[in-house]
Amino acid sequence: MERLVSELQRLDRDESIRCIVLGGNERAFAAGADIGELARSSAIELYYARRVDRWDAIRNLGTPLVAAVSGYCLGGGCELAMSCDLIVASESARFGQPETALGIIPGAGGTQRLTRAVGKALAMDVILSGRMLSAKEAHAAGLVARVVAREAWLEEAKRVAREIASKGPVATRLAKDAVDRAHESELQLGLEYERRLLYLAFASEDAKEGLTAFTEKRRPDYKGR
């Protein structure tokens, strides 16, 4: 996770990169923590290690981040996927938070982000019973943005990323920030925040380029400024 965060932050600082895809392999996106390591750790060691801060660092990236999920996406891995901006899932994907079977609870946002994504009833079922959600169930509940065939999961995630990257980079970062705020605050505060970001977007060179290109019927040349 430390290496992953470092690499993602490096990409986030690169102005030429306008969207990032994060994926595992066909069998698993990520199956969660090393249980042996957890069993050997004390509460104080875990506290000082600040392991959970790494998930927060991913959530705070400015560049849009697409999770490409195939196979198992469990525990900290599910929390990692939920820290991304949207999830493209293979029909083979399985999502779960099985921590209570080990006598602990999700600690990197699982109880909070899953509940906000799928609602209290389903989150309770997944977290308390250990039930795994299929890709179709996760999509129907609002956890997953798109479900595709097993062989297309990574290519579809890349295609979505290319679509995002083709848009105004200032606008996509601000829009991502505004949607996050809507997800995490009451409506009136979210609306006020959205309006401030709209004016900020409108003041960018990208906005002038995008609007001018539309009137001139040409493809915009965004510079990210």
MARBA-3410 file (N, C-alpha, C, O; in Angstrom, 1 decimal):
225
0.8,-1.2,0.0,0.0,0.0,0.0,0.9,1.3,0.0,0.5,2.3,-0.6 ~ 2.0,1.2,0.7,2.9,2.4,0.8,3.4,2.6,-0.6,3.5,3.8,-1.1 ~ 3.9,1.6,-1.3,4.4,1.7,-2.7,3.3,2.2,-3.6,3.5,3.0,-4.5 ~ 2.1,1.6,-3.5,1.0,2.0,-4.3,0.7,3.5,-4.2,0.5,4.2,-5.1 ~ 0.6,4.0,-2.9,0.3,5.4,-2.7,1.3,6.3,-3.3,1.0,7.3,-3.9
2.6,5.9,-3.1,3.7,6.7,-3.6,3.6,6.8,-5.1,3.8,7.9,-5.7 ~ 3.3,5.7,-5.8,3.2,5.7,-7.3,2.0,6.5,-7.7,2.1,7.3,-8.7 ~ 0.9,6.4,-7.0,-0.3,7.1,-7.4,-0.1,8.6,-7.2,-0.5,9.4,-8.0 ~ 0.6,9.0,-6.2,0.9,10.4,-5.9,1.8,11.0,-7.0,1.7,12.1,-7.4 ~ 2.8,10.1,-7.4,3.7,10.5,-8.5,2.9,10.8,-9.7,3.1,11.8,-10.4
2.0,9.9,-10.1,1.2,10.1,-11.3,0.3,11.3,-11.2,0.0,12.0,-12.1 ~ -0.2,11.5,-9.9,-1.1,12.7,-9.7,-0.4,14.0,-9.9,-1.0,15.0,-10.3 ~ 0.9,14.0,-9.7,1.7,15.3,-9.9,2.0,15.5,-11.3,2.4,16.6,-11.7 ~ 1.9,14.5,-12.2,2.2,14.6,-13.6,1.1,15.2,-14.4,0.0,14.6,-14.5 ~ 1.2,16.5,-14.8,0.1,17.2,-15.5,-0.3,16.5,-16.8,-1.4,16.8,-17.3
0.6,15.7,-17.4,0.2,15.1,-18.6,-0.7,13.9,-18.4,-1.3,13.4,-19.4 ~ -0.9,13.4,-17.2,-1.8,12.3,-16.9,-3.1,12.8,-16.4,-3.2,13.5,-15.4 ~ -4.2,12.5,-17.1,-5.5,13.0,-16.8,-6.5,12.0,-16.2,-7.6,12.4,-15.8 ~ -6.1,10.8,-16.2,-7.0,9.8,-15.5,-6.1,8.6,-15.3,-5.2,8.3,-16.1 ~ -6.3,7.9,-14.2,-5.5,6.7,-13.8,-6.4,5.5,-13.6,-7.5,5.6,-13.1
-6.0,4.3,-14.1,-6.7,3.1,-13.9,-5.9,2.2,-12.9,-4.7,2.0,-13.1 ~ -6.6,1.7,-11.9,-6.0,0.9,-10.9,-6.6,-0.5,-11.0,-7.9,-0.6,-10.8 ~ -5.9,-1.5,-11.2,-6.4,-2.9,-11.4,-5.5,-3.9,-10.7,-4.4,-3.7,-10.5 ~ -6.1,-5.1,-10.5,-5.4,-6.2,-10.0,-5.2,-7.2,-11.2,-4.7,-6.8,-12.3 ~ -5.5,-8.5,-11.0,-5.5,-9.4,-12.1,-6.9,-10.1,-12.2,-7.8,-9.7,-11.6
-7.0,-11.1,-13.1,-8.3,-11.6,-13.4,-8.9,-12.3,-12.1,-10.1,-12.4,-11.9 ~ -8.0,-12.9,-11.3,-8.5,-13.6,-10.1,-8.9,-12.7,-9.0,-9.9,-13.0,-8.3 ~ -8.2,-11.6,-8.8,-8.6,-10.7,-7.7,-8.1,-9.3,-7.9,-7.0,-9.1,-8.5 ~ -8.9,-8.3,-7.5,-8.5,-6.9,-7.5,-7.5,-6.8,-6.3,-6.4,-6.3,-6.4 ~ -8.0,-7.2,-5.1,-7.2,-7.2,-3.9,-8.1,-8.0,-2.9,-9.2,-7.7,-2.7
-7.4,-8.9,-2.2,-8.1,-9.8,-1.3,-8.0,-9.3,0.2,-8.5,-10.1,1.1 ~ -7.5,-8.1,0.4,-7.4,-7.6,1.8,-6.1,-7.7,2.4,-5.1,-8.0,1.8 ~ -6.1,-7.5,3.7,-4.8,-7.5,4.5,-4.2,-8.8,4.6,-4.8,-9.9,4.4 ~ -2.9,-8.8,5.0,-2.2,-10.0,5.4,-2.7,-10.4,6.8,-2.3,-9.8,7.8 ~ -3.5,-11.5,6.9,-4.1,-11.8,8.2,-3.0,-12.2,9.2,-3.1,-11.9,10.4
-1.9,-12.9,8.7,-0.9,-13.3,9.6,-0.2,-12.1,10.2,0.1,-12.1,11.4 ~ 0.0,-11.1,9.4,0.6,-9.9,9.9,-0.3,-9.2,11.0,0.2,-8.7,12.0 ~ -1.6,-9.1,10.7,-2.5,-8.6,11.6,-2.5,-9.3,13.0,-2.6,-8.7,14.0 ~ -2.5,-10.7,12.9,-2.5,-11.5,14.1,-1.3,-11.2,15.0,-1.4,-11.4,16.2 ~ -0.2,-10.9,14.4,1.0,-10.6,15.1,1.1,-9.2,15.7,2.0,-8.9,16.4
0.2,-8.3,15.2,0.3,-6.9,15.6,-0.5,-6.6,16.8,-1.5,-7.2,17.1 ~ 0.0,-5.6,17.6,-0.7,-5.1,18.7,-1.6,-3.9,18.3,-1.3,-3.3,17.2 ~ -2.5,-3.5,19.1,-3.3,-2.3,18.8,-2.5,-1.1,18.7,-2.7,-0.3,17.8 ~ -1.5,-0.9,19.6,-0.6,0.2,19.5,0.2,0.3,18.3,0.5,1.3,17.7 ~ 0.7,-0.9,17.9,1.5,-1.0,16.6,0.7,-0.6,15.4,1.2,0.1,14.6
-0.5,-1.0,15.4,-1.4,-0.7,14.3,-1.7,0.8,14.3,-1.7,1.5,13.2 ~ -1.9,1.4,15.5,-2.2,2.8,15.6,-1.0,3.6,15.1,-1.2,4.6,14.3 ~ 0.2,3.3,15.5,1.4,4.1,15.1,1.8,3.8,13.7,2.4,4.7,13.0 ~ 1.4,2.7,13.1,1.7,2.4,11.7,0.9,3.3,10.7,1.3,3.5,9.6 ~ -0.2,3.8,11.2,-1.1,4.6,10.4,-1.4,4.0,9.1,-1.5,4.6,8.0
-1.7,2.7,9.1,-2.0,2.0,7.8,-3.2,2.6,7.1,-3.2,2.7,5.9 ~ -4.2,2.9,7.9,-5.5,3.4,7.3,-5.3,4.7,6.5,-6.0,5.1,5.6 ~ -4.3,5.5,7.0,-4.1,6.8,6.3,-3.8,6.7,4.8,-4.0,7.6,4.1 ~ -3.3,5.5,4.4,-3.0,5.3,3.0,-4.2,5.3,2.1,-4.2,5.8,1.0 ~ -5.3,4.8,2.7,-6.6,4.8,1.9,-7.1,6.3,1.8,-7.6,6.6,0.8
-6.9,7.0,2.9,-7.3,8.5,2.8,-6.4,9.2,1.8,-6.9,10.1,1.1 ~ -5.1,8.9,1.7,-4.3,9.5,0.7,-4.8,9.3,-0.7,-4.7,10.1,-1.6 ~ -5.2,8.0,-1.0,-5.8,7.7,-2.3,-7.0,8.5,-2.6,-7.3,9.0,-3.7 ~ -7.9,8.6,-1.6,-9.1,9.4,-1.7,-8.9,10.8,-2.0,-9.7,11.5,-2.7 ~ -7.7,11.3,-1.6,-7.4,12.7,-1.8,-6.7,13.1,-3.0,-6.3,14.2,-3.3
-6.5,12.1,-3.9,-5.8,12.4,-5.2,-6.7,13.3,-6.0,-8.0,13.2,-6.0 ~ -6.1,14.2,-6.8,-6.9,15.1,-7.6,-7.2,14.5,-9.0,-8.3,14.8,-9.5 ~ -6.4,13.6,-9.5,-6.6,13.0,-10.8,-7.7,11.9,-10.7,-7.6,11.1,-9.8 ~ -8.7,11.9,-11.6,-9.7,10.9,-11.5,-9.1,9.5,-11.5,-8.2,9.2,-12.3 ~ -9.6,8.6,-10.7,-9.1,7.2,-10.5,-10.2,6.2,-10.7,-11.2,6.2,-10.0
-10.0,5.3,-11.7,-10.9,4.3,-12.1,-10.4,2.9,-11.6,-9.3,2.6,-11.9 ~ -11.2,2.2,-10.8,-10.9,0.9,-10.3,-11.4,-0.1,-11.3,-12.5,-0.1,-11.7 ~ -10.5,-1.0,-11.8,-10.8,-2.1,-12.7,-10.8,-3.4,-11.9,-9.8,-3.8,-11.5 ~ -12.0,-3.9,-11.6,-12.1,-5.0,-10.7,-12.6,-6.3,-11.4,-13.6,-6.3,-12.1 ~ -11.7,-7.3,-11.2,-12.1,-8.7,-11.6,-11.9,-9.6,-10.5,-10.9,-9.5,-9.7
-12.8,-10.6,-10.3,-12.6,-11.5,-9.2,-12.8,-10.9,-7.8,-13.7,-10.1,-7.7 ~ -12.1,-11.4,-6.9,-12.3,-11.1,-5.5,-11.9,-9.6,-5.2,-10.8,-9.2,-5.6 ~ -12.8,-8.9,-4.5,-12.5,-7.5,-4.0,-13.0,-7.5,-2.6,-14.1,-7.1,-2.3 ~ -12.1,-7.8,-1.6,-12.6,-8.1,-0.3,-11.8,-7.3,0.8,-10.7,-6.9,0.5 ~ -12.5,-7.0,1.9,-11.8,-6.3,3.0,-11.2,-5.0,2.6,-11.8,-4.1,2.0
-9.9,-4.9,2.9,-9.1,-3.7,2.5,-9.1,-3.4,1.0,-9.0,-2.3,0.6 ~ -9.2,-4.5,0.3,-9.3,-4.4,-1.2,-10.6,-3.8,-1.6,-10.6,-2.9,-2.6 ~ -11.7,-4.1,-1.0,-13.0,-3.5,-1.3,-12.9,-2.0,-0.9,-13.5,-1.2,-1.6 ~ -12.3,-1.7,0.2,-12.2,-0.4,0.7,-11.3,0.4,-0.3,-11.5,1.6,-0.5 ~ -10.3,-0.2,-0.8,-9.4,0.4,-1.8,-10.2,0.8,-3.1,-10.1,1.9,-3.6
-11.1,-0.2,-3.6,-11.9,0.1,-4.7,-12.9,1.2,-4.5,-13.1,2.1,-5.3 ~ -13.4,1.3,-3.3,-14.4,2.3,-2.9,-13.7,3.7,-2.8,-14.4,4.7,-2.8 ~ -12.4,3.7,-2.5,-11.6,4.9,-2.5,-11.4,5.5,-3.8,-11.1,6.7,-3.9 ~ -11.6,4.7,-4.9,-11.5,5.2,-6.3,-12.7,6.0,-6.6,-13.7,6.0,-5.9 ~ -12.7,6.7,-7.7,-13.8,7.6,-8.1,-15.0,6.8,-8.8,-16.1,7.1,-8.6
-14.6,5.7,-9.5,-15.7,4.8,-10.0,-15.1,3.5,-10.2,-13.9,3.3,-10.4 ~ -16.0,2.5,-10.2,-15.6,1.1,-10.4,-16.2,0.5,-11.6,-17.4,0.5,-11.9 ~ -15.3,-0.1,-12.5,-15.7,-0.9,-13.6,-15.4,-2.3,-13.2,-14.3,-2.7,-12.9 ~ -16.4,-3.2,-13.3,-16.3,-4.5,-12.8,-16.5,-5.6,-13.8,-17.4,-5.5,-14.7 ~ -15.7,-6.6,-13.8,-16.0,-7.8,-14.5,-17.2,-8.5,-14.0,-17.5,-8.4,-12.8
-17.9,-9.3,-14.8,-19.1,-10.0,-14.3,-18.6,-11.1,-13.3,-19.5,-11.6,-12.6 ~ -17.3,-11.3,-13.2,-16.8,-12.3,-12.2,-16.6,-11.7,-10.8,-16.3,-12.4,-9.9 ~ -16.7,-10.3,-10.7,-16.3,-9.6,-9.5,-17.2,-10.0,-8.3,-18.4,-10.2,-8.5 ~ -16.5,-10.1,-7.1,-17.2,-10.3,-5.9,-16.7,-9.3,-4.8,-15.5,-9.2,-4.6 ~ -17.7,-8.6,-4.2,-17.3,-7.6,-3.3,-17.8,-8.0,-1.9,-18.9,-8.5,-1.7
-16.9,-7.7,-0.9,-17.3,-8.1,0.5,-16.4,-7.5,1.5,-15.3,-7.0,1.3 ~ -16.9,-7.4,2.8,-16.2,-7.0,3.9,-16.3,-8.0,5.0,-17.2,-8.0,5.9 ~ -15.4,-9.0,5.0,-15.5,-10.2,5.8,-14.8,-10.1,7.2,-14.6,-11.1,7.9 ~ -14.5,-8.9,7.6,-13.7,-8.7,8.8,-14.4,-9.3,10.1,-13.6,-9.8,11.0 ~ -15.7,-9.2,10.2,-16.3,-9.7,11.5,-16.1,-11.2,11.7,-16.1,-11.7,12.8
-15.8,-12.0,10.6,-15.5,-13.4,10.8,-14.1,-13.6,11.5,-13.8,-14.7,12.0 ~ -13.3,-12.5,11.5,-12.0,-12.6,12.2,-12.0,-11.9,13.5,-11.0,-11.8,14.2 ~ -13.2,-11.4,13.9,-13.3,-10.8,15.2,-13.0,-9.3,15.2,-12.8,-8.7,16.3 ~ -12.9,-8.7,14.0,-12.6,-7.3,13.9,-13.6,-6.6,13.0,-14.6,-7.3,12.6 ~ -13.5,-5.4,12.7,-14.4,-4.7,11.8,-13.6,-4.0,10.7,-12.4,-3.8,10.8
-14.3,-3.6,9.6,-13.6,-2.8,8.5,-13.1,-1.5,9.2,-13.8,-0.9,10.0 ~ -11.9,-1.1,8.8,-11.3,0.1,9.4,-10.7,1.1,8.4,-10.1,2.1,8.9 ~ -10.8,0.8,7.1,-10.3,1.8,6.1,-11.5,2.4,5.3,-11.3,2.7,4.2 ~ -12.6,2.6,6.0,-13.8,3.2,5.4,-14.9,2.3,5.0,-15.9,2.8,4.5 ~ -14.7,1.0,5.2,-15.7,0.1,4.8,-17.1,0.3,5.4,-18.1,0.2,4.6
-17.2,0.5,6.7,-18.5,0.7,7.3,-19.2,2.0,6.8,-20.4,2.2,6.7 ~ -18.4,3.0,6.4,-18.9,4.3,6.0,-19.2,4.4,4.5,-20.2,4.8,4.1 ~ -18.2,4.1,3.7,-18.3,4.2,2.3,-19.3,3.2,1.7,-20.1,3.5,0.8 ~ -19.3,2.0,2.2,-20.2,1.0,1.7,-21.7,1.4,2.0,-22.6,1.2,1.2 ~ -21.9,1.9,3.3,-23.2,2.3,3.7,-23.7,3.5,2.8,-24.9,3.5,2.4
-22.8,4.4,2.5,-23.2,5.5,1.6,-23.5,5.1,0.2,-24.3,5.7,-0.5 ~ -22.8,4.0,-0.2,-23.0,3.6,-1.6,-24.2,2.7,-1.8,-24.9,2.9,-2.8 ~ -24.5,1.8,-0.9,-25.5,0.8,-1.1,-26.7,0.9,-0.1,-27.7,0.2,-0.3 ~ -26.6,1.8,0.9,-27.6,1.9,1.9,-27.4,1.1,3.1,-26.6,0.1,3.1 ~ -28.1,1.4,4.2,-27.9,0.8,5.5,-28.2,-0.7,5.5,-27.4,-1.5,6.0
-29.3,-1.1,4.9,-29.8,-2.5,5.0,-28.8,-3.4,4.3,-28.4,-4.4,4.9 ~ -28.4,-3.1,3.1,-27.5,-4.0,2.4,-26.1,-4.0,3.0,-25.4,-5.0,3.1 ~ -25.6,-2.8,3.5,-24.3,-2.7,4.1,-24.3,-3.6,5.4,-23.3,-4.2,5.7 ~ -25.4,-3.5,6.2,-25.5,-4.4,7.4,-25.4,-5.8,7.0,-24.7,-6.6,7.7 ~ -26.0,-6.2,6.0,-26.0,-7.6,5.5,-24.6,-8.1,5.1,-24.1,-9.1,5.6
-23.9,-7.2,4.3,-22.6,-7.6,3.9,-21.6,-7.6,5.0,-20.8,-8.5,5.1 ~ -21.6,-6.6,5.9,-20.7,-6.5,7.0,-20.9,-7.4,8.1,-20.0,-8.0,8.7 ~ -22.2,-7.6,8.5,-22.5,-8.5,9.6,-22.5,-10.0,9.3,-22.1,-10.8,10.1 ~ -23.0,-10.3,8.1,-23.1,-11.7,7.7,-22.0,-12.3,6.9,-21.8,-13.5,6.8 ~ -21.2,-11.4,6.3,-20.1,-11.8,5.5,-20.5,-12.1,4.1,-19.7,-12.6,3.3
-21.7,-11.7,3.7,-22.2,-12.0,2.4,-21.4,-11.2,1.3,-21.0,-10.1,1.6 ~ -21.1,-11.8,0.2,-20.4,-11.2,-0.9,-21.4,-10.7,-1.9,-22.4,-11.5,-2.2 ~ -21.2,-9.6,-2.5,-22.1,-9.1,-3.6,-21.5,-9.5,-4.9,-20.3,-9.3,-5.2 ~ -22.4,-10.0,-5.8,-21.9,-10.2,-7.2,-21.8,-8.9,-7.9,-22.3,-7.9,-7.4 ~ -21.2,-8.9,-9.1,-21.0,-7.6,-9.8,-22.4,-7.0,-10.1,-22.6,-5.8,-10.1
-23.3,-7.9,-10.5,-24.7,-7.4,-10.9,-25.4,-6.8,-9.6,-26.0,-5.8,-9.7 ~ -25.2,-7.5,-8.5,-25.8,-6.9,-7.3,-25.2,-5.6,-6.9,-25.9,-4.6,-6.5 ~ -23.9,-5.5,-7.0,-23.1,-4.3,-6.7,-23.6,-3.2,-7.6,-23.7,-2.0,-7.2 ~ -23.8,-3.5,-8.9,-24.2,-2.5,-9.8,-25.6,-2.0,-9.5,-25.9,-0.8,-9.5 ~ -26.5,-2.9,-9.2,-27.9,-2.6,-8.9,-28.0,-1.7,-7.7,-28.8,-0.8,-7.5
-27.1,-2.0,-6.7,-27.1,-1.2,-5.4,-26.4,0.1,-5.5,-26.5,0.9,-4.6 ~ -25.6,0.4,-6.6,-25.0,1.7,-6.7,-23.5,1.7,-6.3,-22.9,2.7,-6.3 ~ -22.9,0.5,-6.1,-21.5,0.5,-5.7,-20.6,0.5,-6.9,-19.5,1.1,-6.9 ~ -21.1,-0.1,-8.0,-20.3,-0.3,-9.3,-21.0,0.6,-10.4,-22.2,0.7,-10.5 ~ -20.1,1.2,-11.2,-20.6,2.1,-12.3,-21.0,1.3,-13.5,-22.0,1.5,-14.1
-20.1,0.3,-13.9,-20.3,-0.5,-15.1,-19.9,-1.9,-14.8,-18.9,-2.2,-14.1 ~ -20.7,-2.9,-15.4,-20.3,-4.3,-15.4,-20.1,-4.8,-16.8,-21.0,-4.5,-17.7 ~ -19.0,-5.5,-17.1,-18.7,-5.9,-18.4,-18.3,-7.4,-18.4,-18.2,-8.0,-17.3 ~ -18.2,-8.0,-19.6,-17.8,-9.4,-19.7,-16.5,-9.6,-19.1,-15.6,-8.7,-19.0 ~ -16.2,-10.9,-18.7,-15.0,-11.3,-18.0,-13.7,-10.8,-18.8,-12.8,-10.4,-18.2
-13.8,-11.0,-20.1,-12.6,-10.7,-20.9,-12.4,-9.2,-21.2,-11.4,-8.9,-21.8 ~ -13.4,-8.4,-20.8,-13.3,-7.0,-21.2,-13.1,-6.0,-20.0,-13.1,-4.8,-20.2 ~ -12.9,-6.6,-18.8,-12.9,-5.7,-17.6,-11.8,-4.6,-17.7,-12.1,-3.5,-17.4 ~ -10.6,-5.0,-18.1,-9.5,-4.0,-18.1,-9.6,-3.1,-19.3,-9.4,-1.9,-19.1 ~ -10.0,-3.6,-20.4,-10.1,-2.7,-21.6,-11.2,-1.7,-21.4,-11.1,-0.6,-21.9
-12.3,-2.1,-20.8,-13.4,-1.2,-20.6,-13.0,-0.1,-19.6,-13.4,1.1,-19.8 ~ -12.3,-0.5,-18.6,-11.8,0.5,-17.6,-10.9,1.5,-18.3,-11.0,2.7,-18.0 ~ -10.0,1.0,-19.2,-9.1,1.9,-19.9,-9.9,2.8,-20.9,-9.6,4.0,-21.0 ~ -11.0,2.3,-21.5,-11.8,3.1,-22.4,-12.5,4.2,-21.6,-12.5,5.3,-22.1 ~ -13.0,3.9,-20.5,-13.7,4.9,-19.6,-12.6,6.0,-19.3,-12.9,7.1,-19.3
-11.4,5.5,-18.9,-10.4,6.5,-18.5,-10.0,7.4,-19.7,-9.8,8.6,-19.5 ~ -10.0,6.8,-20.9,-9.7,7.7,-22.0,-10.8,8.7,-22.3,-10.5,9.8,-22.7 ~ -12.0,8.3,-22.0,-13.2,9.2,-22.2,-13.0,10.4,-21.2,-13.1,11.6,-21.5 ~ -12.7,10.0,-19.9,-12.5,11.1,-18.9,-11.3,12.0,-19.2,-11.4,13.2,-19.1 ~ -10.2,11.3,-19.7,-9.0,12.1,-20.0,-9.2,13.1,-21.2,-8.4,14.0,-21.3
-10.2,12.8,-22.0,-10.4,13.7,-23.2,-11.1,15.0,-22.8,-11.2,15.9,-23.6 ~ -11.7,15.0,-21.6,-12.4,16.2,-21.1,-11.5,17.2,-20.5,-10.3,16.9,-20.3 ~ -12.0,18.4,-20.2,-11.1,19.4,-19.6,-10.6,19.0,-18.3,-11.4,18.7,-17.4 ~ -9.3,18.9,-18.1,-8.7,18.4,-16.9,-9.0,19.2,-15.6,-9.2,18.7,-14.5 ~ -9.1,20.6,-15.8,-9.5,21.4,-14.6,-10.9,21.1,-14.3,-11.2,20.9,-13.1
-11.8,21.0,-15.3,-13.2,20.7,-15.0,-13.4,19.3,-14.4,-14.2,19.2,-13.4 ~ -12.7,18.3,-14.8,-12.9,17.0,-14.3,-12.4,16.9,-12.8,-13.1,16.2,-12.0 ~ -11.4,17.6,-12.5,-10.9,17.6,-11.1,-11.9,18.3,-10.2,-12.2,17.9,-9.1 ~ -12.4,19.5,-10.7,-13.4,20.2,-9.9,-14.7,19.5,-9.8,-15.3,19.5,-8.7 ~ -15.1,18.8,-10.9,-16.4,18.1,-10.8,-16.2,16.9,-9.9,-17.2,16.6,-9.1
-15.1,16.2,-9.9,-14.8,15.1,-9.0,-14.9,15.6,-7.5,-15.5,14.9,-6.7 ~ -14.3,16.7,-7.2,-14.4,17.3,-5.9,-15.8,17.6,-5.5,-16.2,17.4,-4.4 ~ -16.6,18.2,-6.4,-18.0,18.6,-6.1,-18.9,17.3,-5.8,-19.7,17.3,-4.9 ~ -18.7,16.3,-6.6,-19.4,15.0,-6.4,-19.1,14.4,-5.1,-20.0,13.9,-4.3 ~ -17.8,14.4,-4.7,-17.4,13.9,-3.4,-18.1,14.7,-2.3,-18.5,14.1,-1.3
-18.1,16.0,-2.5,-18.8,16.9,-1.4,-20.3,16.5,-1.3,-20.8,16.5,-0.2 ~ -20.9,16.3,-2.5,-22.3,15.9,-2.4,-22.6,14.6,-1.7,-23.6,14.4,-1.0 ~ -21.6,13.7,-1.8,-21.7,12.4,-1.2,-21.5,12.5,0.3,-21.9,11.6,1.0 ~ -20.8,13.5,0.7,-20.4,13.6,2.1,-21.0,14.7,3.0,-20.6,14.9,4.1 ~ -21.9,15.5,2.4,-22.5,16.6,3.1,-23.9,16.8,2.8,-24.4,16.1,1.9
-24.6,17.7,3.5,-26.0,18.0,3.2,-26.1,18.8,2.0,-25.2,19.4,1.5 ~ -27.3,18.8,1.4,-27.6,19.4,0.1,-27.2,20.8,0.0,-26.5,21.2,-1.0 ~ -27.6,21.7,0.9,-27.4,23.1,0.7,-25.9,23.4,0.7,-25.4,24.2,-0.1 ~ -25.1,22.8,1.6,-23.7,23.0,1.6,-23.0,22.5,0.3,-22.1,23.2,-0.2 ~ -23.5,21.4,-0.2,-23.0,20.8,-1.5,-23.3,21.8,-2.6,-22.5,22.0,-3.5
-24.5,22.4,-2.6,-24.9,23.3,-3.7,-24.0,24.5,-3.7,-23.6,25.0,-4.7 ~ -23.7,25.1,-2.5,-22.9,26.3,-2.4,-21.5,25.9,-2.8,-20.8,26.8,-3.5 ~ -21.0,24.8,-2.5,-19.6,24.4,-2.8,-19.6,24.2,-4.4,-18.6,24.6,-5.0 ~ -20.6,23.6,-4.9,-20.6,23.4,-6.4,-20.6,24.7,-7.1,-19.8,24.9,-8.1 ~ -21.3,25.7,-6.6,-21.3,27.0,-7.3,-19.9,27.7,-7.3,-19.5,28.3,-8.3
-19.3,27.6,-6.1,-17.9,28.1,-6.1,-17.0,27.5,-7.0,-16.1,28.1,-7.7 ~ -17.1,26.1,-7.2,-16.2,25.4,-8.1,-16.6,25.7,-9.6,-15.7,25.7,-10.4 ~ -17.9,26.0,-9.8,-18.3,26.4,-11.2,-17.6,27.7,-11.6,-17.0,27.8,-12.7 ~ -17.6,28.7,-10.7,-16.9,30.0,-11.0,-15.4,29.7,-11.2,-14.8,30.4,-12.0 ~ -14.8,28.9,-10.3,-13.4,28.6,-10.5,-13.1,27.9,-11.8,-12.1,28.2,-12.5
-14.0,27.0,-12.2,-13.8,26.3,-13.5,-13.9,27.3,-14.7,-13.2,27.3,-15.6 ~ -14.9,28.2,-14.5,-15.2,29.2,-15.6,-14.0,30.2,-15.7,-13.8,30.7,-16.8 ~ -13.2,30.4,-14.7,-12.1,31.3,-14.7,-10.8,30.6,-15.4,-9.8,31.3,-15.6 ~ -10.9,29.3,-15.7,-9.7,28.6,-16.2,-9.6,28.9,-17.7,-10.6,29.2,-18.4 ~ -8.4,28.7,-18.2,-8.1,28.8,-19.6,-8.8,27.6,-20.4,-9.3,27.8,-21.5
-8.9,26.5,-19.7,-9.6,25.3,-20.3,-11.1,25.7,-20.6,-11.6,25.3,-21.7 ~ -11.7,26.4,-19.7,-13.1,26.7,-20.0,-13.3,27.6,-21.2,-14.1,27.4,-22.1 ~ -12.4,28.6,-21.4,-12.4,29.5,-22.6,-12.2,28.6,-23.8,-12.8,28.8,-24.8 ~ -11.2,27.7,-23.7,-10.9,26.9,-24.9,-12.0,26.0,-25.2,-12.4,25.8,-26.4 ~ -12.7,25.3,-24.2,-13.8,24.4,-24.5,-15.0,25.1,-25.1,-15.6,24.6,-26.0
-15.3,26.3,-24.6,-16.5,27.0,-25.1,-16.2,27.5,-26.5,-17.1,27.5,-27.4 ~ -15.0,28.0,-26.7,-14.6,28.6,-28.0,-14.6,27.4,-29.1,-15.1,27.6,-30.2 ~ -14.0,26.3,-28.7,-13.9,25.2,-29.6,-15.3,24.7,-30.0,-15.5,24.3,-31.2 ~ -16.3,24.7,-29.1,-17.6,24.3,-29.4,-18.2,25.2,-30.4,-18.9,24.8,-31.4 ~ -18.1,26.5,-30.2,-18.7,27.5,-31.2,-18.0,27.4,-32.5,-18.6,27.7,-33.5
-16.7,27.1,-32.5,-15.9,27.0,-33.8,-16.0,25.6,-34.4,-15.4,25.3,-35.4 ~ -16.8,24.7,-33.7,-17.0,23.3,-34.2,-15.7,22.6,-34.5,-15.4,22.0,-35.5 ~ -14.8,22.6,-33.5,-13.5,21.9,-33.5,-13.3,21.2,-32.2,-14.0,21.4,-31.2 ~ -12.3,20.3,-32.2,-11.9,19.6,-31.0,-11.1,20.5,-30.0,-10.1,21.1,-30.5 ~ -11.5,20.6,-28.8,-10.7,21.5,-27.9,-9.3,20.9,-27.6,-9.1,19.7,-27.6
-8.4,21.8,-27.4,-7.0,21.5,-27.0,-6.8,22.0,-25.6,-6.3,23.1,-25.3 ~ -7.1,21.1,-24.6,-7.0,21.5,-23.2,-5.6,21.4,-22.7,-4.8,20.5,-23.1 ~ -5.2,22.4,-21.9,-3.8,22.5,-21.3,-3.8,22.2,-19.8,-2.7,22.1,-19.2 ~ -5.0,22.1,-19.2,-5.0,21.8,-17.8,-4.7,23.1,-16.9,-4.2,23.0,-15.8 ~ -5.1,24.2,-17.5,-4.8,25.5,-16.8,-6.1,26.3,-16.8,-6.1,27.4,-16.2
END
